[in-house]
Amino acid sequence: MRILLIYDITNDRVRARVADACLDYGLERIQFSAFAGRLGRAHLRELELKVTRLVGRAAARVRFILLDEQAWAQQVIIEQEGPDDDA
C-alpha cells in the first residue's frame, strides 16, 4: 500500500532519527518533513511503533496517511529549481 508520512517535530535529534527510520524502510523523502512510498501492513506497523518509540516524550505531530492507487495517480506535482532571475 502507498503511504504518506508527514511530521512536525521540534527536536532536531528526534526529527533526524525519524527521517532515518523512514529512509531505512525505503520511503522517499518528498519534502523536508514528508516521506512517501510503499509498505506492507507489517512494515507499516513496525514503522509506526518505531516512530512512536523514537518520538518518546518530545513534542511531535506525525501522520501516517494511506493512499490508494487512484489517489496516488491523481497527485499534482509542481516543481522548479529556483527563482527565475530574468523576470
Buried (B, 14 or more C-beta within 10 A) or exposed (E): BBBBBBBEBEBEEBBEBBBEBBEEBEBEEBEEBBBBBBBEEEBBEBBBEBBEEBBEEBEBEBEBEEBEEEEEEEEEEEEEEEEEEEE
